[in-house]
Amino acid sequence: MKYTAFLGVRFEPEWFLMDPADRDGFEAEHVFPILGKHSPFLHIRPFRAAAFGARHTNFFLVHFDDVPAYNGLVEDLRESPLMARRFVTITDNFIGIEETYQADGAE
């Protein structure tokens, strides 16, 4: 089966208080290695949201065939300095099955 997850996140004020160059370095050291580790199993599409007053500042659509592989990404992000230092909060995490009517066997 093919799955897609909506992973909504909110970058907290502490993140934006960092110098942009420091944010880039932080991502290179702590975030991109996690995404690279999971990229053979997941197709990750990042989006910026209209963040003023919104629940999410960013969201990701993640396409995958293996739910445990997706859960591994979420666990690695939760255990990363990005979330441990409270720079980012996961605001929503929904998983859907593509073409549900076919998955259910209906025609």
C-alpha positions in Angstrom: 0.0 0.0 0.0 1.0 3.6 -0.6 0.7 6.0 2.3 1.0 9.8 2.6 1.5 11.6 5.9 0.9 15.2 6.7 3.4 16.3 9.3 2.7 19.8 10.6 5.3 21.6 12.5 5.6 25.0 14.2 9.0 26.7 14.5 9.1 28.4 17.9 10.3 31.9 18.5 13.7 30.6 19.9 14.4 29.3 16.4 13.8 32.7 14.8 16.0 34.4 17.4 19.0 32.5 16.1 21.1 34.1 13.4 20.2 32.7 10.0 23.7 31.4 9.5 23.5 29.6 12.8 20.1 28.1 11.8 21.7 26.9 8.6 24.6 25.3 10.5 22.2 23.7 13.0 20.2 22.1 10.2 23.3 20.9 8.4 24.5 19.2 11.6 21.3 17.9 13.2 18.4 17.8 10.7 19.8 17.0 7.2 21.5 13.8 8.4 18.2 12.5 9.7 16.4 13.3 6.5 19.3 11.7 4.5 19.1 8.6 6.6 15.4 8.1 5.8 15.4 9.4 2.2 15.9 5.9 0.6 12.6 4.9 2.2 10.6 8.1 2.2 9.8 10.9 -0.3 9.7 14.1 1.8 8.1 17.3 0.4 8.6 20.4 2.5 6.2 23.4 2.5 6.0 26.7 4.2 2.6 27.7 5.6 1.1 31.1 6.0 2.4 31.3 9.6 0.8 34.4 11.0 -1.7 33.2 13.5 -1.7 29.7 12.0 -1.2 26.4 13.8 1.7 25.4 11.5 4.6 27.4 10.2 5.7 24.6 7.9 4.4 21.2 6.9 5.7 18.1 5.1 4.0 15.6 2.9 5.8 12.3 3.3 5.1 9.5 0.8 6.0 5.9 1.8 5.2 2.3 1.5 6.4 1.2 5.0 4.7 2.6 8.1 7.6 1.6 10.4 10.0 3.5 8.2 7.9 6.7 8.6 7.7 6.1 12.4 11.5 5.9 12.4 11.7 9.4 10.9 9.3 10.8 13.5 11.2 9.1 16.4 14.6 10.4 15.1 13.2 13.9 14.8 11.7 13.7 18.4 15.0 12.6 19.8 17.0 15.3 17.8 18.3 18.5 19.3 15.9 20.3 17.0 13.0 19.1 19.2 14.8 18.5 22.4 15.8 22.2 22.5 12.2 23.1 21.7 13.0 24.9 18.4 10.2 23.0 16.7 6.9 21.4 17.8 5.1 18.7 15.9 1.5 20.2 15.6 -0.2 17.4 13.6 0.7 14.0 12.2 -1.9 12.3 9.9 -1.4 9.2 7.8 -3.6 8.3 4.9 -3.8 5.4 2.5 -3.7 6.3 -1.2 -6.8 5.1 -3.2 -8.6 3.6 -0.2 -11.3 2.2 -2.3 -8.8 -0.1 -4.0 -7.1 -0.9 -0.7 -10.5 -2.1 0.6 -11.1 -4.3 -2.4 -14.1 -2.3 -3.6 -14.4 -1.5 -7.3 
